[in-house]
Amino acid sequence: MDLATILKAIEIVGAATPAALRFYEGFKVLVSDADREELRQVLAVARAQSDRLHEEVQASAR
């Protein structure tokens, strides 16, 4: 499976979701070290965006 397909699958399920994390864990063994690092970065960005959104929602609820 190529990196573009893996990234599309993660995008479809939502990069910060538990499903995306399972995709990452399952697919990271199938790709090169460089592609594995790119996957890790994609998920790190998604988690940061999710955390920011969560903080914004919490702040607006106060």
Secondary structure, 3 states (H helix, E strand, C coil): CCHHHHHHHHHHHCCCCHHHHHHHHHHHHHCCHHHHHHHHHHHHHHHHHHHHHHHHHHHHHC
